[in-house]
C-alpha cells in the first residue's frame, strides 16, 4: 500500500484518542540499566519498521491517494497525524546525525568485533556468553594474545558503544552506567562509538577516507586528554549530565509537529486545553518542551502555531544534528562530548535563546529564509555547524566519491549490494534525506505546517512519499512488509527487505553471543506472523553460520 500526504483546510474537531495513540512507536528506552544490559527485548536492535494500530491502518487505507484539500473528516486526520508522527521517527533515525549514529551503532558493535570473534572462535570452542567467559577467566585479562585477553577486547568494544547509545538517548541512566564495572568514561564511549561507526562506513564505501573524517587520527589527541585528566575523558572522571536526551528530543519533535498538523488541519480550532485533556503532552512527550521554555526563559505560547513552537522544533532539529567528527572533521577535542551530545546541544541552544529573546518572535511563515536566519543565529555564537552546512557537506560527498554515486543509484533502484547491506541501506537514505533537506529544510523542520492548508502542494506530497518508511506492518497481521514504491521493482524491494533483516537478525545474535547469558533466544516472530519458532530459529542460525562459520547449536553455554 502506498501512502501519500493529505492536506485539508478546515474541519470540525471531534477527538478520538485511540487514533492519536502511538505507544507502538519506534523509540524505546529502558528504565532499568540492568534490564537493558541483560534482558533480550529491552536490548532490541533498531528494526527500521513503522508500526501503526489496526484502526489507524484502516482509517488511512480508506483515505484518497494524493494531495486533497477537503472532504476528509477529523477522525481520518487524527489517524494520519499518527502516521506523520511515526514517519518523523523514521526521519530522525536515518536523516539526523544523532539518529544515524544511533542506527549504525548496532552494525558498529558487530563489525568492530567481527575479526576478533572469528579469531576467538579459531582459538577456543565457541562459548556463550563471552562476557561470562571473561568474568570466569583466571588471572589478568589484559594480554590480547591470550583467549581471555581477546575476549576482554570484544566485551569492552561492545559495551563502550552500548554506553554511548544509552547516554545519548537517556542521560538519566548515568548513575547506573557510571557504576557499571565496564564503564570507562563518557569521552571514551563516544570516541569508540563514533570511531567504529565511521570505520564501518569507510571500509564499505570510502576506504581511502577521501570524504569521511579518519578517526584513526584522533587516538593521540584523546590519549592526551586522558593524560591531562580533562573532565569526561579519563577513568573516574566526574560526569556532567543534562536532564534531556535524544529520546525526549525525538518525542518532543514528533509530538509538536503532529500537533501543528492537527492545528492547521482543524483551521486553528485545536487548543492547548484539548491537547492537555487528552494527555498528549504527558511524560516524555512534553519534557523537552517544558525544559525548552524553562531554559530559554520563555512563557507558554498562547497558540500551537505560535513562533515559540516553531522555534522549539528548530532547536530540536539543530540539537540532533551535530557535525563534529561526522560529517565534519573533528577539530576541537576538548569539547567533543558537548559538541555531539544531543542533550548538551539542546541546553546550549536554549540558553542562547535566553540571550536572544527576539528569536522567539522571528518564525512567522515557516519559510526557508526564516530557517536559515534563525539556525545561523543559534549556531554561530556556539561555534557549531548549522544543519544546512552539514547538509551541504553530505550532499557534496556524492560528487566526490564514485562509491557514493553508485550507492545513490542503489537507493533509486532499491537494488542494493549484498555486502554490508544494512550499512548501504541506512547510509543511502541518509544521503538522500540530506540532499532534499538542503533544498527544503523548512518542510523537514515544520512538516505539520507544510502538509495542510495553503502551504500543501504536489512537491510536498512527493517529498513526503519519497522519505516515507520503507518497511511497515499491516492492520491485521503481526509481521512486517516492504512498502510498494513508485518506480522501483517489487523484486528488488523484496530482496532488499529479506537481506536487510537477515543481517539485522545476525547483529542481534552477535549481541546475545557477547553479552547475554544462557542459550540463544529466537524472539523474531515480529518478522513474520506465519513463521513458527522453528522457522525463525532456522532462519537466524543459517545466516549466523554463514557469517561466523559456526552453528549456534554447537556453542558451549557458560
N, C-alpha and C positions, 0 to 999 in steps of 0.2 A: 504494500500500500504506500503510495507516495503522498506526502502531506506538505502543503504549501501554506504560506502565511495568509491570514484573512484580516481584513480591515473593516471596521464599522464606524458609523458616525455618531449615532445616538441611540441609547437603549434605556429601558426601564430596569432598575436594579432590583433583582429578586434573588437573594442569596441561597446557594445550595453548598454548604460547607464540604460535602463529600466530593465535590468537583474541584475543590481547592486543596485537598489533602495530598501532599507529596511525600508522605512518610516512606515511600519506596524509592526515595531519591538516591543519587549516586555517591553521596558522601557519608562515610561512617567514621566516627572517631570513638575509640573505646574509652569507657570511663575508668577502667582499671588497667594499669600498665601490665600487671602480671597476667591478666586475662589476655591482653593483646599479644604478649610475647609467647604465650603458651597454648592458647585455645584457637584451634583452626576454626575459621568462620569470622572471628573478630579480627583475624590477621589476614583478611582477604586481599588478594591482588586486585588491581584495578581491572574491572570487567569490560569497560568501554561499551556499556549497553544502556539504552534509555528504557526505563520501566514506567508504565502507567497502569492505573487501576482499570479493571474491565469496563467500568462505567464510563471513564474518560475516553477509553478507546472507542466505545460505541458512539459517544457523542461526536467525536472528531470524525469518525468514519461517515457519519450522516451529513456532515457539512459539505457544501460545494467546494470544488477544487479551485485554486487560483485566488486572485485578489477580488474581494467583493466589498461593497460599501453600504450594505443594508440587508435586511431580511433575515438576520441571524438573531435568535433570542439570546438572552443573557446567560442561560444555562450553558449554551454552546460556547459562549465567550469565556466563561469561567473554566470550562474544560480545556479550551485552547490555551488559556493563560498558564495552566499547569504544564501543558506540553512545551510552552515557551520557557517556563521555569527550568524544566529538566534539560531542554536544549542548551540553555545558557550554562548549565553544569558541564555539558559536553564541550562547549567553547572554552570554558575555564581550564579544562584538563588537557586540551590539545592546542589552545591558542595563546594562553598566557604563559609567561616564562616559569612562574612558580608551578602552575598546574602541569606544564610539560615536564619539568624536572621531577615532580611527584609521580607522574605517569611512567616515566622512564626509570624511576628508582627501582622498580620491580625487575625489569630486564637488567638493570645495572647490578643488582645483587647477584643474579645468576652468572652474568658474563664476567664480573670481577673475579669469580671463584671457579670458573669453568676449568681452566688448566690445572688449578690446584686440586679440584675434585677428581679429575682424571688421574692425576699423579698419585693422590692418596689412595684411590681405588687400585692402582697398579701395585702400590707398596703393601697394602693390607686388604684383607677381605672386607667388602663394603659393610659398614656399620651405621646404625641409626639409633640415636641422633649423634651427629658429630659433636654437638655441644656436650652431650653426656660423655662421649669418649674423652674430651678434653678434661672434663670435671673429674673423671676417674683415673686420669693418667698419673703415674707415679713419677716424682721428680720434676725438674723445671721443664716448661714447655716453650722456652724462648728460642730453641735451636731449630730453624726451619728444615734442617737436614734430617730431623727425626720425624716419624709419623705424627707424634703428639705436637711437635712444633708446627708442622704444616697444617694440621687440623686447627691449631690455635689461630693461624693466619686466616683461615677460612671463616671461623666463627667471628673474629674481630671485624673482618671486611663486611660480613653480613649485618652485624649489629650496628656498626658505625653508620651504615646507610639507613638502617631501621630507625636509629635515633634521630637522624636528620628529618626523616619523614614525620615522625611523631612531634618533634619540636616545631617544625614549620606549620603543621596542621593544628596542634593543640598545645601551646606552651604551658598550659596549666598542669600538664603532666610532669613538669620539670623536676619536682621533688623526687618522684619515683624514678625518673630517669637518672638523676644525679646519684642516687643511692644504688643503682644497678652496678654490679661488680665489673661489667664490661664497658661501662661508660668512661671515656677519657675526658673530653671537654667539648664544648659546643663548636669551637672553631675546627677541631679535628673532624668531627662528624660532618660538618658542612664541606670541608675540603675533600674528604674521602668521597662523599656523595657526588659533589659536582665533578671531581676529577674522574671518577669511574664512569659516570654517565657520559661525559664528553668523550672519553676514550672509547666507549661503546659506539658512539656516533662516528667518531673518526675512523675506527677500524672498519666500519661498514661503508662509509661514504667519503671520507677525506683523510686518507692515511698519511698524506704529506702535510697535513694541517695548513692547507692553502687558505682556508676560510675560517675554520674553527680555532678558538684560542687553544694553546697547548698547555694542559695542566701539569705536564712534567716539569715545566719551567717554574712552577710555584713552590716546589718542595723546599728549596733552600730558604725562601722568604718565610714560609710558615715555620720552618725549623728555627729561624732567628727569633720569631715572635715567641716561640716556646722557651727558648733560652733566656730571653729578656723578661719572661713571665708577664707578658701582656695579658690583661684580663680577657678570659674567654678562650685563650689559646694554649693553655698548659693544664696538665692533670692537677686537679684540686683547686682550680681557679674558682673564684666567686662567679656566680652566674646571674646575669641580669635578664629579666623576662618582661614580657608585656602580657596583658590580660586578653588580648585579641590575637588570634592566629588565622591561618588560611581558612579553617573551617568556618569561623564566624564571618570572615570577609566574603567567602564564596556564597554562604547562605544569605547574608545581608544583600549582596548584589542581586542575586536571583529573586529574592522576595520583593525588593523595591522596584526592580524592573517589571516584575509581574503586576505589582500594584499600579504602576503607571499605565501599563497596558489596560488594566481594568478601568482605571480612571478615565482615560481618553475614550475607551470603548463605550463607557456609560454617559458620554457627553459631560463629564465633570461632576456626575452625581455621587460618585464614591467619596465618602468622607472618612476621616480618621476614626470616628466613633463606630462606623461599620466595620472597619478593619480590626479595631480592638475588641469589639463584641464577639468576633469570630475567632479570637485568639491567634490572629495571623502574625503577630509580632512577638509572641511569647518565646522565651528561651533563646535558642541560637539564632532565630530569625531576626530578632531585634537588637541583639547585643552589640553588633558592630555600629549600628546607627546611634544607639544610646551613647556609646563611647565616643563616636564622632562628634556629637553635639557637645558633650562634656569637654573634650579636649580642644575643640575648636572655639569654645565659649559662645555657642550659638543657641538660640531658643528653638523650641519645637516649631516647625513651619506650619502655617495655617492650612495649607492645601498640599495634596500629593503631587501636584505639578509645580510646586514652588521651586525656585532656583536652588534652595538649600538641598533638596532631594537630588536634583541633578548634580550638584557639587559632590554629594556623598558618593554617587555612582561613579563619578570620575576619580575620586580618591581611591575607591576600590580597584578601579582599572589600573591606576598607577602603582598602588601597593603590591599588586600581584604580578607586576611586570618589571622586576629588577633587570639590569643589564650587566652588572659587574660579573666577570667570569664567563658569562654566557648570556647573550651572544657577543657582548663586547669583551675586549681584553680586560684582565684583572690588573689594575694599575695601583690601587691603594689597598694593601693587605691588612692594615690595622683596622680598617672599617668594614672588612669583608662581611662579618656577621650582620651588622646593622644595614649594610647596603643591600643584602639579598634576602634577609628575613622579612616576610610579609608583615608580621606584627610590628616590628620596629619601624618599617617604612610607613605603615598606617599611622603610627603615633607621630612621627616626624611631620608627615603631611598635614595632619590635623593641627599640630602646634604652629605650623606655618600659616594656616588659615587664621588662627587666633591673632597673628600679627598683620594679617591682610584681610580684615573683615569685609572689605569691598568685594572680594571674590564670591561671597555668599549671595550677591545680587547680580552677578555677571551673566550667568547662563539663563537666557530667556527663550531662545529659539531652538535650542538643541542642535546647533549648527556646527559645521566643521571649523569655522573660524573661531567660535567660542571654545571648542575642544582644544584647538592649538593654543589660543591665548591663555587659557586657564592652566592647562597642563604645563606650559612653559613657566608660568608664574609660580607654580608649585614646585617644580623640579629644579629650576635654576638656583634658588637660594640654598638648596640641599646638595648641590653639585652631583646630582644623579641624572641618568639618562631619561629623556621623555619617552613615552610609549611610541611616538612616531619615529624618533631616532632609532629605536630598537627595530621597528618595522622596516625602516629604510635599510638597515644593516642586513636583516634576514632576507629581504627581497633581493638585495644585491648579490647575495651568495649564489643564486641560481645562475646568473650570467657569468659568474667567475669560476664555476666548477661543473665539469662535464657530468660527474656522477649525480649532482643535484638536478641538472637539466633532465637526466634520464629518470630521476625519481619523480620529477614533476610530470613527466609523461606517464609514469606508472599511476600517479594519482588520477590523471584524466581518464585513463583507460580502466582503472581498478585492476590492472593485471600486474601484480607485484612479484618481485624476485622472491624466491623461496628462502634465500639466505637472510637470516635475521629478520623475518617478515614483520613482526610487531614493531621493530625499530623503523623499518622502511615505512610502514603504515602510519604510525603516530607522527613521525617527523614530516612525512609528506603533507599531512593535514596541518601541521604547524606552519610549514612554508606557505600553503595555500591560504590559511587564515590570515597570516600577516600581510600577504600580498593584497588581499581585499581590505583589510583593516587600514592599510596605508591610504587607500582610495576613499574609504567611507568610515573613518573612525567614529563618527557621530552615531552611526547606526549600531555598531557593536557596543558602544558605551551606553546608549539610551534606546535599546530596541523597543521598549514599551511605548515610547513616544513616536517611533517611526513606523510602527506596524498597525496603526489605527488612524482614523480621521484624515485630515487633509495631507499629511505627510506620506501616507502609504502610496506605493507605486509598484509598477511591474518590476522595476530594478530591485526594489527592496524585497519583493517576493522571490526573485531569482537568487539574491544573496542568502536569504534565509534557507531556501531549499538546498542551495549548494553546500551550506555548512550545517545541515541537519545531521543528527547522529546516524551513522550507517547501520547500526545493529540495534534492534528493538525487540520487545516482547509482543505478545498478542493478547487480545481481550480474553479469550477462553483457553489459554494454553500457558503452561508453566515454563516452556522452553523459550529460546531466543532465536531470532531470524535476521538475515540481512534485509535491509530495505531496498526495494527496487529503485533504481536511479536512472534518470533520463540520459541516454547516450552511452550507457555502459552495459556490457554484455552480462546477462544473467549468469552465464557460465563463469566469467571472471569474478563476479561478485560472490558467488557461492564458493569458489575455490579460495578466495581471499579469506572469507569467513571461516571456512574449515581449517585452513592453515594457521590463521591467527589464533584461534582458540586451542589448537593442538599444541602450539608453542607456549601459550599462556598457562595451560594446564601443567606443562613441564616446568615452568617457572614456579608454580605452586608446589609441585612435587619436590623441587630442589630446596625450597624454603623449609618444607617439612623435614627433608633429609638432614638439613643443617641444624634446625632449631627446635623441632617438635619431638618430644619423647613418644615412644610407643610405635606401633605399626603404622604404615602409610594409611591415610584416610582418603576416601574417594567420594567426597561430597560434591559431585559435579552434575547432579540431576537438574540444576538450573540451566544447563546447556540444552537439554532435550527432555521433553515430557514423556517421550516414548521409550527412551533408553533405560534399561534396567541397571541395577547396581553392577551387575557383571559386565554389561556393555561399557559402562563408564570406566570400570577398572581396566578392562582390556584396552580401551582407547588410551587411557593415561599410561599404562605400563608399556604399551607398544612404542609410543613416542619417547618416553623416558629412556627406554633401552636403545632406541636409535641414536639418541644424543650422547649417552654416557657409556654405552656398551655393556651395561649390567641390567639385569631384570630386578625390579623391586622385590619380588618374592624370594630372591636369594640373599637379601640383607640379613645380617645378624642384628637383632633388636636388643639394644642395651638397656 
